[in-house]
Amino acid sequence: MTQRHTYFPGATSSKLGISALAAILTFAAGMLPTAAQTAIPASTTVLKSAPLSSSQVLFAEAKTPAEIGVSSSNDGVSAGTAAPAAAQDTAAATKKEIFPSDIYDGGFYAATSDKSFSIYANGLFQIRYTGFVPHHDVLAQGEPTTGTSTFDVYLARVALSGSVFKPSLKYFLQVQGNTAGDSNGLSFIDWFVTDSYSKAFNVQVGRSYTPYSFEYYCSPANYLFADLSTAEIAFTLPRTIGVEAYGQTGKLSYAGFVSNSIRALDAGGQENFNSKLAYIGHAQLDILAPYGYVETDPSGAAKKQELTFFGSAAYNPIAASSQYENVTAGDTTVNGTSTLAYRAGYFSLQTTGYWRKTTQVSGAPTKNSWGYGEQAGLYLVPKKLELAERISGVNWGAKDNLSASTGVENTWFVGPGFPYHRVAEDSIGLNYYMFGHHAKLQADYSYVHGNTFTDKYFAANRIRIQTQLQF
């Protein structure tokens, strides 16, 4: 059964010498930002993911050699004679090497022998090129056809996680910076604490990604494509502050979440300014072997067929307007989504459906919107080269009165800046893995197209090339 884990998984059962502890704390301190500014990421994610398999670890496990006593003519001990125990210890301490396994296991780490205190430092860095060219048919809707050709530091994340006082009491905090949307700021995107009472019952409090849609629940480091699908950005309920209870029994996982209003990816704010809270119910069933929270697994062919159902329902009062999600502050929404994920050998497949009923603050009739997504990957060269395809689309139930041209755009995350009825994404991609998801190169082409409520057609071409380093 798929287990929930922090976004950057790591072991909690290794010992570390004083010198290694000092090294990792120095590293962690150097990675912390000196200032945090508010930044609204154009695309974000979930943080809990399946642990990386042993073959994905960037640094191979290494065994520490047995300590060997060293003798010298200056010691007054003849060759072949064992040195005193104290001398052996001193010599071993000065000669012992630091091996990768001493400081790295799913992240740079330090931990006490009883695992009551631990700290892991992880990083994710994605550099992206985007080439975007709208067709001339957007001119009739008042949007320019200039397009863009640009580089971005799309995600730059540093995370600290671990346990305090006891192994089951865990913490997680994550800082993100990006330049997408012509920004250049830092923000704390996650900070939460979890206490595990049993496998069947865990409690988490703080700001985190929600247990709602599958794509967003996966780490962005493990995506099949460079970014989320068009429908996922339109219908996901990303991050908020709240309380979550979750657990697992047999092949069934479940979660309940109560929180502040859940903002869209293009909407800011944290706190509630009324008495309405958001609620999410989630269930997950491993029908065959668990698929896990990894969209594609370059570690090797699946030895067993994997099939998992992932479903959620939610009520969300809208506290901030969003063009991505076609909602206005004051609206209320009822939401549903489900994903079926299958993997066999070197082939993986995900199919997802989305639905949202919006009760509008204006008093206008309720509107039902829906979306869909399908994506598949096949390794042409095992563990190295993968071919990917995706189709995804959105159908709004009513005209979006929030949309307005924003000038030159470098991508259509969820369609253009003018009001539209439907939008679809047809994509093909190629992934090259150097060290699994730790170091990879992704490239994809998308034909993005749709029509307005007056049946005017529009389209655009988009190319993305992204490099990734994760540790």
C-alpha positions in Angstrom: 0.0 0.0 0.0 1.3 3.5 -0.9 2.6 5.3 2.2 2.5 9.0 2.7 6.0 10.6 3.0 7.4 14.1 3.1 8.1 15.7 -0.3 11.9 15.0 -0.1 12.1 11.4 1.4 15.0 10.3 3.5 15.9 7.7 6.0 16.0 8.3 9.7 18.0 5.5 11.0 21.7 6.3 10.4 24.4 7.4 12.8 26.7 10.4 12.1 30.0 11.4 13.6 30.5 14.9 15.1 32.5 16.0 12.1 29.7 15.0 9.7 27.1 16.7 11.9 29.0 19.9 11.9 29.3 19.7 8.1 25.6 19.2 7.5 24.5 21.9 9.9 26.9 24.3 8.2 25.4 23.3 4.8 21.9 23.7 6.1 22.6 27.1 7.6 24.1 28.3 4.3 21.1 27.2 2.3 18.6 29.1 4.5 17.4 32.4 2.9 18.1 35.7 4.7 14.8 37.2 3.6 11.4 35.9 2.4 9.2 37.8 0.1 5.7 36.9 -1.1 5.7 35.2 -4.4 2.9 33.4 -6.2 4.3 30.4 -8.0 2.9 29.8 -11.4 2.9 26.1 -10.7 3.3 24.4 -7.4 2.9 21.0 -6.0 2.4 18.5 -3.5 4.8 17.5 -1.1 4.2 13.9 -0.1 5.6 11.4 -2.4 6.7 7.8 -2.5 10.3 7.2 -1.3 12.9 6.9 -4.0 14.0 3.3 -4.8 17.6 2.4 -3.9 18.6 2.5 -7.6 17.6 6.1 -7.8 19.8 7.3 -5.0 22.3 9.8 -6.5 25.2 8.5 -4.4 25.7 4.7 -4.0 25.8 3.2 -0.6 29.3 2.6 0.7 30.4 0.6 3.6 32.9 2.1 6.1 36.1 0.0 6.1 37.1 -1.7 9.3 39.4 0.4 11.4 43.0 -0.5 10.9 45.7 0.2 13.5 48.7 2.1 12.1 52.2 1.6 13.3 55.3 3.7 12.8 59.0 3.4 13.7 58.5 6.7 15.6 55.9 5.0 17.8 58.5 2.8 19.5 56.4 -0.2 18.3 58.0 -2.6 15.9 56.4 -3.4 12.6 53.8 -6.1 12.9 53.1 -5.4 16.6 49.6 -4.2 17.5 49.5 -0.6 18.7 47.8 0.2 22.1 44.0 0.5 21.9 44.1 4.3 22.5 46.6 4.7 19.7 44.5 2.6 17.3 41.4 4.7 18.1 43.3 7.9 17.5 44.8 6.6 14.2 41.4 5.4 13.0 39.8 8.7 13.9 42.3 10.6 11.8 42.4 8.1 8.9 38.7 7.3 8.6 37.1 8.6 5.4 33.6 10.3 5.1 31.6 8.1 2.7 28.4 9.2 0.8 26.3 7.0 3.0 27.6 8.8 6.1 26.0 12.1 5.0 23.5 11.4 2.3 20.4 9.2 2.2 17.6 10.8 0.3 19.1 14.1 1.4 22.0 15.4 3.4 21.3 14.4 7.0 22.2 14.2 10.6 20.5 11.9 13.1 20.9 10.6 16.6 21.2 6.9 17.1 17.8 6.6 18.6 16.2 8.6 15.8 14.6 11.0 18.2 16.3 14.0 16.5 17.1 14.3 12.8 17.5 16.9 10.1 17.5 16.5 6.4 18.4 19.2 3.8 17.1 18.8 0.2 17.1 20.9 -2.9 15.2 21.0 -6.2 16.3 23.2 -9.1 14.6 23.5 -12.4 15.8 25.8 -15.2 13.4 26.1 -18.1 13.3 27.5 -21.6 9.9 28.4 -23.0 9.1 29.2 -26.6 5.5 30.4 -27.1 3.9 31.6 -30.3 0.1 32.3 -30.5 -1.7 32.0 -33.8 -3.0 35.1 -35.5 -6.6 34.2 -34.7 -6.1 35.7 -31.2 -5.9 39.2 -32.6 -9.7 39.2 -33.1 -9.9 38.7 -29.3 -7.6 41.6 -28.5 -4.5 39.6 -27.6 -1.1 40.2 -29.3 0.6 37.5 -31.3 4.1 38.5 -30.2 4.8 35.4 -28.1 8.0 35.0 -26.2 11.3 33.1 -26.0 12.6 33.1 -22.5 14.6 31.3 -19.8 13.4 31.0 -16.2 14.6 29.6 -12.9 11.2 28.0 -12.7 11.6 26.2 -9.4 14.4 26.7 -6.8 13.5 25.0 -3.6 15.3 24.2 -0.4 13.6 22.0 2.3 14.5 21.1 5.9 12.7 18.2 7.5 13.2 15.6 10.2 12.1 14.6 13.7 12.2 16.2 17.1 12.0 14.6 20.6 10.7 11.3 19.2 10.8 9.6 15.8 7.1 10.0 15.1 7.0 13.8 15.7 8.1 15.3 12.4 8.5 18.8 10.9 8.8 20.1 7.4 9.5 23.6 6.0 10.2 24.6 2.4 11.4 27.8 0.7 10.8 28.5 -3.0 12.1 31.1 -5.4 11.3 31.5 -9.1 11.5 34.1 -11.9 8.3 33.0 -13.8 6.0 35.9 -14.5 8.9 38.3 -14.4 9.2 37.8 -10.6 12.3 37.3 -8.5 11.3 36.6 -4.9 11.4 34.0 -2.1 8.5 32.6 -0.2 7.8 30.0 2.5 5.5 27.6 0.7 5.2 24.9 3.3 5.6 24.6 7.1 3.9 21.8 9.0 4.2 19.4 11.8 3.1 15.7 11.8 2.6 13.3 14.7 2.1 9.6 13.9 0.1 7.6 16.5 -0.2 4.5 14.3 -0.1 3.5 10.6 -3.9 4.1 10.6 -3.9 7.5 12.3 -1.7 10.5 11.7 -2.3 14.2 12.4 -0.8 17.1 10.5 -1.1 20.8 11.2 0.3 23.8 9.3 0.5 25.0 5.7 0.8 22.3 3.1 -0.5 20.9 -0.2 -3.9 19.3 0.1 -4.9 15.6 -0.3 -7.0 16.4 -3.4 -5.8 15.8 -6.9 -3.2 13.2 -7.9 -0.9 15.3 -10.1 -0.5 18.1 -7.6 0.0 15.5 -4.8 3.1 14.2 -6.6 6.4 16.0 -6.3 7.2 18.3 -9.2 10.6 16.5 -9.4 8.8 13.3 -10.4 6.5 14.7 -13.2 6.3 13.0 -16.6 6.2 16.4 -18.2 7.9 19.7 -17.3 4.8 21.0 -15.6 1.2 20.2 -14.6 -1.4 19.6 -17.2 -3.9 22.3 -18.3 -6.8 20.7 -16.5 -4.8 20.2 -13.3 -3.9 23.9 -13.0 -7.6 24.8 -13.6 -9.1 22.4 -11.1 -6.5 21.6 -8.4 -6.9 22.8 -4.8 -3.2 23.4 -4.1 -2.0 24.7 -0.7 -3.6 26.2 2.5 -3.4 26.3 6.3 -5.3 23.6 8.2 -5.5 20.3 10.0 -5.3 16.9 8.3 -5.9 13.4 9.6 -4.8 10.5 7.5 -4.0 6.8 7.6 -3.8 3.5 6.0 -5.3 0.1 6.5 -4.5 -2.7 4.2 -4.8 -1.5 0.6 -6.9 1.5 1.5 -5.5 5.0 2.4 -7.7 7.9 3.5 -7.5 11.5 4.6 -9.8 14.3 6.0 -8.8 17.9 5.8 -10.2 21.1 7.3 -8.7 24.4 6.3 -8.9 28.0 5.4 -10.3 28.8 1.9 -8.0 27.2 -0.6 -6.6 29.7 -3.1 -5.9 29.0 -6.7 -2.4 29.0 -8.1 -2.8 32.5 -9.4 -4.5 33.9 -6.2 -2.8 35.2 -3.1 -3.6 35.3 0.5 -3.6 32.9 3.5 -6.1 33.8 6.2 -9.9 33.5 6.3 -11.9 36.7 6.6 -15.2 35.0 7.2 -16.5 31.9 9.1 -16.5 29.5 6.1 -13.9 26.7 6.1 -12.9 24.3 3.3 -13.3 20.6 3.6 -11.7 17.7 1.7 -12.3 14.0 1.9 -9.9 11.6 0.2 -9.7 7.9 -0.4 -7.1 5.8 -2.3 -7.2 2.1 -3.1 -4.3 0.0 -4.4 -6.2 -2.5 -6.7 -2.9 -4.2 -7.7 0.6 -3.2 -6.5 0.7 0.4 -5.4 1.5 3.0 -8.2 3.0 5.5 -5.7 3.3 9.3 -6.0 5.8 9.1 -8.9 4.3 9.8 -12.3 7.2 8.0 -14.0 9.8 5.7 -12.5 13.2 5.6 -14.3 14.7 3.3 -11.7 13.6 0.2 -13.7 10.7 -1.8 -15.1 7.9 -2.5 -12.7 8.3 -6.1 -11.6 4.5 -6.3 -10.9 1.6 -4.6 -12.5 0.6 -1.5 -10.5 -2.9 -0.1 -10.4 -4.2 2.6 -8.0 -7.4 4.5 -7.7 -7.2 8.0 -6.2 -10.4 10.0 -5.5 -11.4 13.1 -3.6 -14.3 15.5 -3.0 -14.2 19.0 -1.5 -16.2 22.0 -0.5 -14.3 25.3 -0.9 -15.5 28.9 -0.2 -13.7 31.2 -2.6 -11.8 34.0 -0.8 -9.7 35.3 -3.7 -10.7 35.6 -7.4 -8.8 33.5 -9.9 -8.6 33.5 -13.7 -7.0 30.1 -13.7 -10.0 28.5 -11.9 -12.7 30.9 -13.3 -14.1 31.9 -9.9 -14.8 35.2 -8.1 -14.3 36.0 -4.4 -17.5 35.1 -2.6 -18.3 32.1 -4.8 -18.6 28.7 -3.2 -17.6 25.5 -5.0 -18.2 21.8 -4.7 -15.4 19.8 -6.3 -14.6 16.2 -7.3 -11.7 14.4 -9.0 -10.5 10.9 -9.6 -7.4 9.3 -11.1 -6.6 5.8 -12.2 -2.9 5.1 -12.5 -1.4 2.0 -14.1 2.2 0.8 -14.6 3.5 -2.4 -16.2 7.1 -2.9 -17.2 8.4 0.3 -18.8 4.9 1.7 -19.5 2.9 4.0 -17.3 -0.6 5.5 -17.8 -2.7 8.0 -15.8 -6.3 9.1 -16.6 -8.0 11.8 -14.6 -11.4 13.5 -14.5 -12.4 16.8 -12.8 -15.7 18.4 -11.9 -16.7 21.7 -10.2 -20.1 23.2 -9.3 -19.8 26.9 -8.7 -22.5 28.9 -6.8 -21.8 32.5 -7.9 -21.8 35.4 -5.5 -23.5 37.5 -8.1 -26.7 35.4 -7.8 -26.3 34.1 -11.3 -27.3 30.5 -11.9 -24.8 27.8 -10.7 -22.4 26.6 -13.3 -20.9 23.2 -13.8 -17.4 22.9 -15.2 -15.3 19.9 -16.0 -11.9 18.8 -17.2 -10.0 15.7 -18.3 -6.5 14.5 -18.5 -4.6 11.5 -19.9 -0.9 11.0 -20.1 1.4 8.0 -20.8 5.1 7.3 -20.8 7.2 4.5 -22.4 10.9 4.0 -22.0 12.6 3.6 -25.3 15.9 3.0 -23.6 15.4 1.5 -20.1 16.2 3.9 -17.3 17.5 6.5 -19.7 15.2 7.7 -22.6 11.4 8.0 -22.3 8.7 9.0 -24.8 5.7 10.8 -23.3 2.3 11.9 -24.6 -0.5 13.9 -22.9 -4.0 15.3 -23.7 -5.8 17.5 -21.3 -8.7 19.9 -21.5 -11.1 22.3 -19.7 -14.7 23.1 -20.3 -16.1 26.1 -18.4 -19.8 26.1 -17.5 -20.2 29.9 -17.9 -18.3 32.8 -19.3 -15.3 34.0 -17.3 -15.9 37.7 -16.6 -12.5 38.0 -14.9 -10.4 37.4 -18.0 -8.6 40.4 -19.6 -5.7 40.6 -21.9 -2.4 40.8 -20.0 -0.3 41.8 -22.9 2.5 39.5 -24.1 2.2 36.1 -22.5 5.0 33.4 -22.3 2.6 30.5 -21.9 -1.1 29.6 -21.5 -1.3 27.8 -18.2 -5.0 27.6 -18.5 -5.9 29.1 -21.9 -5.5 32.7 -23.1 -6.1 36.0 -21.4 -9.5 36.6 -23.0 -12.8 34.8 -22.1 -13.1 31.3 -23.6 -15.4 28.3 -23.3 -13.0 25.4 -24.0 -9.3 24.9 -24.1 -7.2 21.8 -24.8 -3.6 20.8 -24.6 -2.1 18.1 -26.9 1.5 17.4 -26.0 4.4 15.1 -26.8 7.6 14.9 -24.8 11.0 13.3 -24.5 12.8 12.7 -21.2 16.5 11.9 -20.7 17.6 10.7 -17.3 21.2 11.0 -16.2 20.7 10.0 -12.5 17.0 9.2 -12.5 14.9 12.1 -11.2 17.9 13.5 -9.5 19.4 14.8 -12.8 17.3 14.8 -16.0 16.5 16.8 -19.2 12.9 17.1 -20.3 11.6 18.6 -23.6 8.0 18.8 -24.8 5.9 20.4 -27.5 2.2 21.4 -27.0 -0.5 22.5 -29.4 -2.9 24.5 -27.2 -6.3 25.3 -28.8 -9.9 26.1 -28.0 -12.9 28.2 -28.7 -14.8 31.1 -27.2 -18.5 31.2 -26.1 -19.2 32.7 -29.6 -17.4 29.7 -31.2 -14.3 31.7 -32.3 -11.3 29.4 -32.6 -7.8 30.1 -31.1 -4.5 28.2 -30.9 -0.9 28.5 -30.0 2.4 26.5 -30.1 4.5 26.0 -27.1 7.9 24.4 -26.6 9.6 23.8 -23.2 13.0 22.4 -22.4 13.8 21.9 -18.7 16.9 20.7 -16.8 16.5 19.4 -13.2 18.8 18.8 -10.3 17.4 17.3 -7.1 19.2 16.1 -4.0 
